[in-house]
Structures are given as C-alpha cells and as structure tokens.
Amino acid sequence: MDRHASRSGAATAATAQPQKPALGASLVRTPEEQTYARFREWAGRQPPDTPGGPDIVQRYRAKLAADRLAAAAIDREIAIVVEQGQRIEIERWNRILTSPNARFNHEPNAFLAGMIKGRTPGTALDVGMGQGRNALYLAKQGWTVTGFDPAAEAVALAEREAKAAGVSIKTATRRDDEFAFGTARWDLIVLSYVDVRGNAERVLRALKPGGIVVVEAFHRDATKQSSIGGAVVFDTNELLTMFSSLRVLRYEDTDAVADFGLEKTRVVRLCAEKP
C-alpha cells in the first residue's frame, strides 16, 4: 500500500482521507456520513504522533464512553466509523493500484523472486494482491496462484493482465478476515507490504509442511522519514518472534528501496519454512 495502511479487516479509518463530492453531487450528509465526520473532526485534533488504525478507534470509543453515550449507541457509532473508513480506504487503494503513475513497484517483489528460485512450484496465496504484480509473476513461474484484495478495481486489473499474459490466477475480492485461508493448504504464502500481525496465525495454520511464507515490510525506523501505517511496520526481530515456530531460511534488516513509496529506507524481510 503506498501500503502505508492496512487493507485488512482492522479499521483503517484513522488513515483514510475524506473524499470531495463529485461536481453536482448532493452536499447533504447521510447520518452515517455525519457520524464519520464527527470522528474525523475528533481524530484531527489528536497529537500528530497518535497511533492510527484500530488504536485510535478504541480511543474514540473511550471518548464516547466519557461523553456518557449508551453502550448500544457507542457500538453503532464505532461500527459506522469502521465501515466508512474501510470504504474510503478501499476507494483510495483502487485509485493507487490502478494508476500507472503511482509510486510503487509495478514489477514483482525482488525478495520474493529470489526466495522461490529453485523451488518446485506448488500452490501459492498472495495476500493483499493489489494489481497482481506478484501473483502474475508466480503464475508465469508455474505456480498455481490464488490472490485476494478488497480493492475490486485492482483485482479486475490483475485478471485482465493475467488474461493478456496467457496465465491463470484465481482471484477474490475479500478483506483478510473474510478470506478462508484454510489448513495445510498452501506451499507458499506471500505477505508483501500488508498486515502480517493480523494474519500470522492464519498463515501458520494454512501453510503445508514444507511450505514457506515470504514477507517484506517496513522497519519502524522508516516512520522517521515518512508517514506509514502501523500494520506494515515492524520492530527489530519482530518477524522472527512472530514466526518462531518456523525454520528461518533468510532474514534481512537492511536499507533498501521499498516497493511502496520507492524511497530508500529501512525494510525487513523474512522467508521461513513450516517444518
């Protein structure tokens, strides 16, 4: 994502930007839009270093409780905030991922390409596939590929690119929490600049014995030079701890040009195999 915010089931409301209405569109807000606008106004008054995503939504829940709203009313407001935030975030990623001029690497992830070299192709899952840069590459290498993403326009672009390239990929328009990862199903799972924490248990369960997970994301130091959503930011060795039950084939903590943003920054990479 400039993948600086997760497109997972976790709320992305705090990082989503409000959209300008189309010319001639009604400026009258629906009750849901009014609720979301109140949240955005409150969020805009928070200190600049306030964590985004689910953290700020929970802070807003506490604020509503302090305002003495009834529990049922709070639940309704939070549900609207999450739904509206996810919708806006998906619209944003549809624009980014389908633009030829967006600042992200349109080629397959280099770390992924290196890690599958010499491996026998099998079943692969591309989590948060975007416009399919990694899924198409894997399919061309002989893998049986499934990819999913909540950004429907990006998924449709991936399908068109696959058809043009003469390869087959299976796609789904789903959030992480909506997709059935399964059990012992995949020889390869790709987590490239997407939410890893929220998917770690799913990945561990879904990998076949001998299957590998390939991860690339930002190190926390990268947030010093750019605004990056917490779902794709990790502390030193955090990925190693998260996947400690796997056999580490390669781990990197280095300065490199990130796939999203295309700036040199500190990134972390992991390739690990399920025993």
Secondary structure as the mmCIF struct_conf table of DSSP 4:
data_model
#
loop_
_struct_conf.conf_type_id
_struct_conf.id
_struct_conf.beg_label_comp_id
_struct_conf.beg_label_asym_id
_struct_conf.beg_label_seq_id
_struct_conf.end_label_comp_id
_struct_conf.end_label_asym_id
_struct_conf.end_label_seq_id
BEND BEND1 ALA A 5 ALA A 5
BEND BEND2 SER A 8 ALA A 10
TURN_TY1_P TURN_TY1_P1 ALA A 13 THR A 15
HELX_LH_PP_P HELX_LH_PP_P1 ALA A 16 ALA A 22
TURN_TY1_P TURN_TY1_P2 LEU A 23 GLY A 24
HELX_LH_PP_P HELX_LH_PP_P2 VAL A 28 THR A 30
HELX_RH_AL_P HELX_RH_AL_P1 PRO A 31 GLY A 44
TURN_TY1_P TURN_TY1_P3 ARG A 45 ARG A 45
BEND BEND3 GLN A 46 GLN A 46
TURN_TY1_P TURN_TY1_P4 PRO A 48 ASP A 49
HELX_RH_AL_P HELX_RH_AL_P2 GLY A 53 ALA A 66
TURN_TY1_P TURN_TY1_P5 ASP A 67 ARG A 68
HELX_RH_AL_P HELX_RH_AL_P3 ALA A 71 LEU A 97
TURN_TY1_P TURN_TY1_P6 THR A 98 THR A 98
TURN_TY1_P TURN_TY1_P7 PRO A 100 ASN A 101
BEND BEND4 ALA A 102 ARG A 103
STRN STRN1 PHE A 104 PHE A 104
BEND BEND5 GLU A 107 GLU A 107
HELX_LH_PP_P HELX_LH_PP_P3 PRO A 108 ASN A 109
HELX_RH_AL_P HELX_RH_AL_P4 ALA A 110 ILE A 116
TURN_TY1_P TURN_TY1_P8 LYS A 117 GLY A 118
BEND BEND6 ARG A 119 ARG A 119
HELX_LH_PP_P HELX_LH_PP_P4 THR A 120 PRO A 121
STRN STRN2 THR A 123 VAL A 127
TURN_TY1_P TURN_TY1_P9 GLY A 128 GLY A 128
TURN_TY1_P TURN_TY1_P10 GLY A 130 GLN A 131
BEND BEND7 GLY A 132 GLY A 132
HELX_RH_AL_P HELX_RH_AL_P5 ARG A 133 LYS A 140
TURN_TY1_P TURN_TY1_P11 GLN A 141 GLY A 142
STRN STRN3 THR A 144 PHE A 148
BEND BEND8 PRO A 150 PRO A 150
HELX_RH_AL_P HELX_RH_AL_P6 ALA A 152 ALA A 165
TURN_TY1_P TURN_TY1_P12 GLY A 166 GLY A 166
STRN STRN4 ILE A 169 ALA A 172
HELX_RH_3T_P HELX_RH_3T_P1 ASP A 176 GLU A 178
BEND BEND9 PHE A 179 PHE A 179
BEND BEND10 THR A 183 ALA A 184
STRN STRN5 TRP A 186 SER A 192
BEND BEND11 TYR A 193 VAL A 194
BEND BEND12 VAL A 196 VAL A 196
HELX_RH_3T_P HELX_RH_3T_P2 ARG A 197 ASN A 199
HELX_RH_AL_P HELX_RH_AL_P7 ALA A 200 ALA A 206
STRN STRN6 LEU A 207 HIS A 219
HELX_RH_3T_P HELX_RH_3T_P3 ARG A 220 LYS A 224
TURN_TY1_P TURN_TY1_P13 GLN A 225 GLN A 225
BEND BEND13 SER A 226 SER A 226
HELX_RH_3T_P HELX_RH_3T_P4 GLY A 230 VAL A 232
STRN STRN7 VAL A 233 PHE A 234
TURN_TY1_P TURN_TY1_P14 THR A 236 ASN A 237
HELX_RH_AL_P HELX_RH_AL_P8 GLU A 238 MET A 242
TURN_TY1_P TURN_TY1_P15 PHE A 243 SER A 245
BEND BEND14 LEU A 246 LEU A 246
STRN STRN8 ARG A 247 VAL A 257
TURN_TY1_P TURN_TY1_P16 ASP A 259 ASP A 259
STRN STRN9 PHE A 260 PHE A 260
TURN_TY1_P TURN_TY1_P17 GLY A 261 GLY A 261
STRN STRN10 LYS A 264 GLU A 273
#
